[in-house]
Amino acid sequence: MKRSTFFILLSILFLLDLEVSSAQEITEQNGKYVANLVQTFDVSSGGQLIASGVSGDISVHSWNKESLEIREILHLDVFTKEEAREIVERTKSGYSVEGNTVKVTGQSGRHWIQQRFEITVPKKFNIDLMVINGDIVVENIAGTTELRTTNGDVEVNNIAGETNLSTSAGDLDANDIDGPLKASTSGGEIRLEKLKGLVDARTAGGDISLRNAAKNVDLKTAGGEIEVQEVRGNVTAKTAGGSIEVRTCEGDVEVKTAGGDIIASDIGGNWEAQTSGGDIDGNGLNGRSVLETNGGDIELSNVRGSVRASTSAGDVDVQVTLQNFQKDHRLLLRTSVGNIRLTIPEKLPASITAEIHQNGGRWKRFDIYSNFPLSTEEVEERQVFRRTGDINGGGDEIRLEASHGDIRIMKAQ
């Protein structure tokens, strides 16, 4: 008998050690009952919070304590306080502790219960949340953060560690993330800022905006626009139906859209851009640029590298401001229907070939104008008008090709 009593007391002390305190309050508000539950558990830094089956909003914050507090607010659509108290008692079983892990299980199958959780954890803690119907907010955490909701928004701020965000129908916001970030939504926008790790973000139906990333960025949307600013790594951005804008990137940039304009400025590395139906604008290009549009103009300024640009229907306007003539400055500019205008430094060494060709006997309507001395050649049988020449002793090849338009080669002022 004494031995049984000893073990019972030992079990009680063990449970008291895990659950520091608990409190509950049930009040009636506008004909419904609202329960406020507070559970506090002893934990240590490096532990884990796991929530699953929760149908309601969850917010997680940190504090400078070695304990975890769960504050749950229940809105109960019942008739009596006794019913409300009974539901609250059953809800308590939704908390459990295993070692340094606290688990929360929600009452997702009951439409007459609305839950909201406000949870406070130690700063260094791992978070794993699965919400069926609700928003998630997590802030000021140092640890692995895994957040999923089937119907709601997700927001994270000041996270140090690997971060994975997912929602089937909602927006994603991430700010000040020190670690790799993956974000995906099937029907919402993605907004990202101050990212120190690799970034992989995808949405099936919304815009993506990103600002201030330290490493490589990979962004994809099936039906929205993409805007990127201040990236110190490489950028890959693709959309099936929207415009793409990239400003101030120290690495390489690869962008592709099936139906929109592309804008880039202050690109430190190479730039590849492709659009099926839109304009391409670039400014401050320091690497190799490979650009293609099936139906739009191409306009480039402050070019300090090589360019290969083509459009099926549009004008091509390129301004080269390169000062280091030892750097690769080959140019290949093409348009099937449109004009070409090229402005280059007066002292640039280059070998120029400019051609206008057209079937149907109309090729003589167009001309090649040049501020540099070039020889002229007409090939009647091929209906080609060509001007060629080496300037400043010759150098990298500059080739310009138009079918239904003029070509102008200008000296920079």
C-alpha positions, 0 to 999 in steps of 0.5 A: 500500500505504501509502495502504491502511494509512493508511485501515485505521488511521484506521478503527480509530482511529475505532471506538476513539473511539466505543467506549471500552471493552468487557468480557465475563465468562461464568460457569456458574450452576446448569447454565446460563451467564450472560454479563455484557457491558459496552460503553462509548461516547463520547457527548455531552449531548443524544444519544439511546438507542434500543432495539428488539426487546429481550425483557427488562427495561431500566433506565436511569439517569444519571451526570455523564459524557460517555459511555454504558455498557451493562451486559447480563446474558444467561442462556443455556440452552446446553450448553457454554461455547463455545456461550455464547461464540459467542452473546455474540459475535453479540449484540455486533452488537446495538450500533451508533452513528450520530453521537450516537445509540446503538442496541441491538437485542435477540435477541427471537426466541430463547427460550433467551436471557434479557436484562437491560439496565442502561444509564447515560447523561448526564443530558441524553439522549433515551430511546426504548425498545421492549421486547417482553417486559419491564419498563422503569425510567428515572430522572433524565433530562432529555430526551424519554422514549418507553417502550413494552413489550408485556408488562411494567410501566413506571416513570419517576422524575425526568424533565425533558421530554416523556414517553410511556409505553405497555404492553399488559399492565402497570402504569404509574408516574410520579413527578416529571415536569417536562413533558407526560405521556401514559400508556396501558395496555391492562390495568393500573393507572396511578399518577402523582405530582408532575406539572408538565405536562399529563397524559393517562392512559388504561387499558382495565382498571385503576384510576388514581390521581394526586396533585399535578399543576400543570396540566390532567389528563385521565384515562380508564379502561374498568373501574376507579376514579379517585382524584385529589388536589391539582391546580392545573389542570382535571380530566377523569375518566371511567370505565365502571365504577367510582367517582371521587374528586377532592380539592383542585382549583383548576380546573374538574372534569368527572367521569363514571361509568357505575356508581359513586359520585362524591366531590369536595371543595375544588373551586375552579372549576366541577364537573360530575358524572354517574353512571348508578348511584351517589351524589354527595357534594361538600364545599367547592364554590366554583363552579357545580355541575351534578350528575346521577345516575340512581340515588343520593343527592346530598349537598352541604355547604359550597356557595359557588356555584350548584347544579343537581342531579337524581336519578331515585331518591334524596334530595337534601341541600344545605347552602349556606354562602355569605357573599358574597351578590353571587355567583351562588347559584341552586339547582335541586334535583330528585328523582323518588323521594326527599326534598329538604333544603336549608339556607341562610344566614338572611340569604341573598336569594333567590326560592324555589319549592318543588313536590311533584307526583305522579300517582295521587292520592297527592301530598297525603301529602307536605309542604313544610316551611320555616323561612322565610315562604312562601305556599302553593298547591294545584293540584288538576287538576295534583296540585301542592302549591307554596310560594313566596316572596321572602326577604330582599327576593328574589334569585337563584332557588331551585327545588326539585322532588320527586315522591314525597317531602318538601321541607324548607328550613332556616335554617343554625345 
